[in-house]
Amino acid sequence: MNIGIVGTGMIIQNAGKAIKAQPGLSIAAIVSRPHSKERARALAEQFEIPKIYTDYKAFLEDPQVEAVYIGIINSEHYSYAKRAILSGKHVIAEKPFTARLEEARELAGLAQDHQVLLLEAIHFRYHPWLKAAEEGLGEIGRIRLVECSYSKISSRYQEYKKGNVLPVFDPALGGGALYDIGVYCVHFADAVLGERYGIPKVQYEANRGFNGVDTSGVLLLKYPDTLAVCTCGKDSDGVCQASVQGEEGNLVVDGFPRPRKVILRRHGEAETVLWENDRRDENPLEKEFEAFASLLAENNRKQAEIQMEKSLRVMAVLDAAYYGNTGSM
Ligand SMILES: NC(=O)c1ccc[n+]([C@@H]2O[C@H](COP(=O)([O-])OP(=O)(O)OC[C@H]3O[C@@H](n4cnc5c(N)ncnc54)[C@H](OP(=O)(O)O)[C@@H]3O)[C@@H](O)[C@H]2O)c1
C-alpha cells in the first residue's frame, strides 16, 4: 500500500523510518505548505520519496496516494483527515487525534460512510508491552487505582519562556501538556478501565503559562468503581511510570510510555517481569505502522473501528478536561 506523508516537522523522521521498515508499505509522496518545500525536498531525498507536493488538493488527487499519514500540528489533524477521507484515502493521524471531540466523532462517521480505515497514531496501543500488561491485569484482583505519569521538559520550553509560543504551547492550536503528552496517560487509563466503564468523570488542574496554556497538570478520572490519576508536564522532568493497584497485587510499567519493564507483583509472591525491552533503540512508531500495514492489507475496517472507539473515549476525556464539556458522560 502506498502512503502519502503530510508534514515536514520533527515527527516525520521517526514516521518516515517506521513506514520504510514495513514490507507492506511504501511512501509515494510528501506534501508540505509552499514555504516548507525545501524541507519536503530534503525528506524526499532522505526517504527516497518520488513525489513532492505543495498543494494538498493535488496530493489527494494522486491515485498513487492510497493512504495518508498526518503528522502536522494538532489543530490541523481534523481538516486534513477530513479532506483525505472525502477523497477516499485511508488515514492514520498523529496523536492527539483531533483538537475537539466533535471533530473526532465526525471523522469516525465519515470513515464509515466512505469505507476507509481511520486510525490514531498512538504508538503504545499497538505495542506488545501493552498486551503483556493487559494480560497481567487479571492477576491483581479488583482494580482500585491507576496512576500514570509522563513528564519531560519540552525541547520547545526554552523558546516558550522567551515568549516565542510554538504550536505545542498554543492552546488555540491544540497544544498544552494534556493534549500533547497527557494523551498517552489517558490512553493508558482507558486501556485499563475504558472497555469496562466507558468514559469517566474528569477534573483537570493545571500549572498555566503566560498565555494560559497548561504547561503541566494533574487529571483525575473518576470511573464508577475506580480512580485514575494522570500527571503530565512539558515544563518539568518527571518520573515516567504507570501503575495499576489491585486488591491482590499491582502492576508497574517502568518507563512509561516506552517502558524498560512491565512488572507484576502479587501479594506474598516474588515479582514477575511480564515484558522487558531488549531494544532500547527501537523506533517508537514502528509497531503502530506495523499494525496499520496489516489492517490495510486485510482491509480490516472492523478492527480499525474498535481502535477508533478507544480514541473517541480518550477524546471525550481530553475535551471534557480542557473545555469542561460533559461529552457523552
Ligand atoms: N507519536 C509520537 O511519538 C509523536 C512525537 C512527537 C509529535 N507527535 C505529533 O506529531 C505532530 C507533529 O509534531 P512535530 O513535533 O513534528 O511538530 P513540528 O516539528 O512543530 O512540525 C509541525 C508541522 O505542522 C505543520 N503545520 C504547522 N501549521 C500548520 C497549518 N496551519 N496547516 C498545515 N500544517 C501546519 C508544519 O508545517 P510548516 O513547515 O509548513 O509550518 C510542520 O510540518 C503533532 O500532532 C504531535 O502531537 C507525535
PDBQT file of the ligand as one rigid body, heavy atoms in Angstrom, charges set to zero:
ROOT
HETATM    1  N1  LIG A 401       3.874   9.741  18.070  1.00  0.00    +0.000 N 
HETATM    2  C1  LIG A 401       4.846  10.407  18.640  1.00  0.00    +0.000 C 
HETATM    3  O1  LIG A 401       5.708   9.842  19.321  1.00  0.00    +0.000 OA
HETATM    4  C2  LIG A 401       4.904  11.890  18.435  1.00  0.00    +0.000 A 
HETATM    5  C3  LIG A 401       6.014  12.603  18.862  1.00  0.00    +0.000 A 
HETATM    6  C4  LIG A 401       6.064  13.966  18.594  1.00  0.00    +0.000 A 
HETATM    7  C5  LIG A 401       4.998  14.586  17.953  1.00  0.00    +0.000 A 
HETATM    8  N2  LIG A 401       3.909  13.860  17.593  1.00  0.00    +0.000 N 
HETATM    9  C6  LIG A 401       2.776  14.508  16.917  1.00  0.00    +0.000 C 
HETATM   10  O2  LIG A 401       3.160  14.819  15.583  1.00  0.00    +0.000 OA
HETATM   11  C7  LIG A 401       2.546  16.035  15.149  1.00  0.00    +0.000 C 
HETATM   12  C8  LIG A 401       3.626  16.979  14.657  1.00  0.00    +0.000 C 
HETATM   13  O3  LIG A 401       4.529  17.220  15.706  1.00  0.00    +0.000 OA
HETATM   14  P1  LIG A 401       6.026  17.742  15.400  1.00  0.00    +0.000 P 
HETATM   15  O4  LIG A 401       6.755  17.621  16.675  1.00  0.00    +0.000 OA
HETATM   16  O5  LIG A 401       6.566  17.082  14.185  1.00  0.00    +0.000 OA
HETATM   17  O6  LIG A 401       5.748  19.286  15.101  1.00  0.00    +0.000 OA
HETATM   18  P2  LIG A 401       6.672  20.370  14.375  1.00  0.00    +0.000 P 
HETATM   19  O7  LIG A 401       8.081  19.900  14.288  1.00  0.00    +0.000 OA
HETATM   20  O8  LIG A 401       6.392  21.669  15.046  1.00  0.00    +0.000 OA
HETATM   21  O9  LIG A 401       6.078  20.398  12.899  1.00  0.00    +0.000 OA
HETATM   22  C9  LIG A 401       4.807  20.895  12.696  1.00  0.00    +0.000 C 
HETATM   23  C10 LIG A 401       4.315  20.551  11.310  1.00  0.00    +0.000 C 
HETATM   24  O10 LIG A 401       2.977  21.053  11.188  1.00  0.00    +0.000 OA
HETATM   25  C11 LIG A 401       2.917  21.883  10.026  1.00  0.00    +0.000 C 
HETATM   26  N3  LIG A 401       1.983  22.984  10.218  1.00  0.00    +0.000 N 
HETATM   27  C12 LIG A 401       2.061  23.999  11.097  1.00  0.00    +0.000 A 
HETATM   28  N4  LIG A 401       0.992  24.803  10.986  1.00  0.00    +0.000 NA
HETATM   29  C13 LIG A 401       0.203  24.274  10.016  1.00  0.00    +0.000 A 
HETATM   30  C14 LIG A 401      -1.015  24.638   9.421  1.00  0.00    +0.000 A 
HETATM   31  N5  LIG A 401      -1.686  25.724   9.836  1.00  0.00    +0.000 N 
HETATM   32  N6  LIG A 401      -1.516  23.881   8.429  1.00  0.00    +0.000 NA
HETATM   33  C15 LIG A 401      -0.841  22.783   7.998  1.00  0.00    +0.000 A 
HETATM   34  N7  LIG A 401       0.334  22.384   8.516  1.00  0.00    +0.000 NA
HETATM   35  C16 LIG A 401       0.850  23.110   9.512  1.00  0.00    +0.000 A 
HETATM   36  C17 LIG A 401       4.307  22.396   9.856  1.00  0.00    +0.000 C 
HETATM   37  O11 LIG A 401       4.420  22.803   8.522  1.00  0.00    +0.000 OA
HETATM   38  P3  LIG A 401       5.150  24.157   8.071  1.00  0.00    +0.000 P 
HETATM   39  O12 LIG A 401       6.581  23.773   7.959  1.00  0.00    +0.000 OA
HETATM   40  O13 LIG A 401       4.513  24.466   6.784  1.00  0.00    +0.000 OA
HETATM   41  O14 LIG A 401       4.895  25.202   9.102  1.00  0.00    +0.000 OA
HETATM   42  C18 LIG A 401       5.124  21.152  10.202  1.00  0.00    +0.000 C 
HETATM   43  O15 LIG A 401       5.162  20.279   9.108  1.00  0.00    +0.000 OA
HETATM   44  C19 LIG A 401       1.748  16.543  16.356  1.00  0.00    +0.000 C 
HETATM   45  O16 LIG A 401       0.411  16.161  16.211  1.00  0.00    +0.000 OA
HETATM   46  C20 LIG A 401       2.365  15.826  17.551  1.00  0.00    +0.000 C 
HETATM   47  O17 LIG A 401       1.450  15.628  18.606  1.00  0.00    +0.000 OA
HETATM   48  C21 LIG A 401       3.861  12.536  17.801  1.00  0.00    +0.000 A 
ENDROOT
TORSDOF 0
